[in-house]
């Protein structure tokens, strides 16, 4: 079973958060920040949304930057994902 996003939605998986601070202090899971860098694992087909044609700019495997509190977090088959709109993606990391 796979997650297949609809319309202009994108499914991303967070890159593992840093477990140590820059000073070398080990951070607990609750102290670690939500990752802003994610990897795209599924992309919707785009289409006409609110009368405007939306073309998808990202593809599976792209590393992207998200705003900190965007999207909906979901658990699927033991992994955590975030489903967002393409417009919530700030940049593609090359």
GUTI-838550 format. One line per field, with one value per residue (C-alpha): residue number from 1; residue in three letters; z, x, y. Coordinates in nm, 4 decimals. Example, Ala and Ser with C-alpha at 12.3 -4.5 7.8 and 13.67 -1.06 7.14 Angstrom:
% residues 2
num 1  2
residuo ALA  SER
c3 0.7800  0.7140
c1 1.2300  1.3670
c2 -0.4500  -0.1060
END
This chain:
% residues 94
num 1  2  3  4  5  6  7  8  9  10  11  12  13  14  15  16  17  18  19  20  21  22  23  24  25  26  27  28  29  30  31  32  33  34  35  36  37  38  39  40  41  42  43  44  45  46  47  48  49  50  51  52  53  54  55  56  57  58  59  60  61  62  63  64  65  66  67  68  69  70  71  72  73  74  75  76  77  78  79  80  81  82  83  84  85  86  87  88  89  90  91  92  93  94
residuo UNK  UNK  UNK  UNK  UNK  UNK  UNK  UNK  UNK  UNK  UNK  UNK  UNK  UNK  UNK  UNK  UNK  UNK  UNK  UNK  UNK  UNK  UNK  UNK  UNK  UNK  UNK  UNK  UNK  UNK  UNK  UNK  UNK  UNK  UNK  UNK  UNK  UNK  UNK  UNK  UNK  UNK  UNK  UNK  UNK  UNK  UNK  UNK  UNK  UNK  UNK  UNK  UNK  UNK  UNK  UNK  UNK  UNK  UNK  UNK  UNK  UNK  UNK  UNK  UNK  UNK  UNK  UNK  UNK  UNK  UNK  UNK  UNK  UNK  UNK  UNK  UNK  UNK  UNK  UNK  UNK  UNK  UNK  UNK  UNK  UNK  UNK  UNK  UNK  UNK  UNK  UNK  UNK  UNK
c3 0.0000  -0.0859  -0.0040  -0.3194  -0.2659  -0.4505  -0.6503  -0.5411  -0.2306  -0.1600  0.0915  0.2568  0.5100  0.7528  0.7545  1.0932  1.3542  1.5181  1.8384  1.9650  1.9960  1.8395  2.1825  2.2060  2.4449  2.3711  2.3103  2.4237  2.1624  2.2950  2.2689  1.9070  1.6516  1.3810  1.0640  0.8059  0.5439  0.4064  0.1209  -0.1186  -0.1226  -0.3291  -0.5479  -0.6532  -1.0196  -0.9976  -1.2066  -1.1948  -0.8417  -0.7733  -1.1482  -1.1802  -1.3437  -1.0982  -1.2383  -0.9937  -0.9519  -0.7255  -0.7887  -0.5769  -0.4238  -0.4114  -0.0860  0.0112  0.2820  0.4601  0.6917  1.0504  1.1218  0.7770  0.6752  0.8438  1.0205  0.9578  1.0594  0.7910  0.8201  1.1156  0.9555  1.0074  0.7077  0.6490  0.3791  0.2517  -0.0369  -0.2942  -0.2093  0.1472  0.0110  0.0487  -0.1680  -0.3347  -0.1979  -0.4762
c1 0.0000  0.1276  0.0233  -0.0978  -0.1554  -0.4342  -0.4242  -0.1370  -0.0424  0.3047  0.4068  0.7447  0.9539  1.1661  1.5422  1.6601  1.6877  2.0180  2.0698  2.3488  2.3658  2.6534  2.8160  2.8009  2.5048  2.2843  1.9236  1.6187  1.3539  1.1245  1.4030  1.4855  1.3395  1.1010  1.3081  1.2746  1.4588  1.2540  1.2644  0.9686  0.8269  0.5076  0.3654  0.0071  -0.0844  -0.1566  -0.4530  -0.7001  -0.7531  -0.9775  -0.9835  -0.6036  -0.3876  -0.1274  0.1845  0.3932  0.7452  0.8831  0.9442  1.0042  1.3523  1.3861  1.5137  1.2932  1.2691  0.9362  0.8031  0.8188  0.4503  0.3119  0.1243  -0.0487  0.1568  0.0536  0.1893  0.1822  0.3320  0.5495  0.6958  0.6064  0.5207  0.3905  0.1321  0.1556  0.0434  0.3094  0.2757  0.3989  0.7392  0.9855  1.2712  1.4304  1.7763  2.0234
c2 0.0000  0.3489  0.7041  0.8785  1.2521  1.4314  1.7549  1.9851  1.7860  1.6508  1.3822  1.4422  1.2560  1.4537  1.4253  1.2970  1.5738  1.6567  1.4607  1.6872  2.0625  2.2552  2.2599  1.8794  1.8485  1.5460  1.6572  1.4594  1.3782  1.6534  1.9142  1.8344  2.0720  1.9584  1.9172  2.1918  1.9842  1.6960  1.4466  1.4224  1.0674  1.1237  1.4007  1.4655  1.5167  1.8900  2.0034  2.2869  2.4164  2.7171  2.7896  2.7997  2.5339  2.4036  2.2340  2.0363  2.1780  1.9043  1.5357  1.2268  1.2345  1.6160  1.7675  2.0610  2.3246  2.3716  2.6341  2.5070  2.4420  2.3604  2.0489  1.7596  1.4949  1.1327  0.7926  0.5243  0.1761  0.2799  0.5950  0.9588  1.1764  1.5275  1.6022  1.9589  2.1732  2.2481  2.6186  2.5437  2.4376  2.7247  2.5934  2.2920  2.2097  2.1261
END
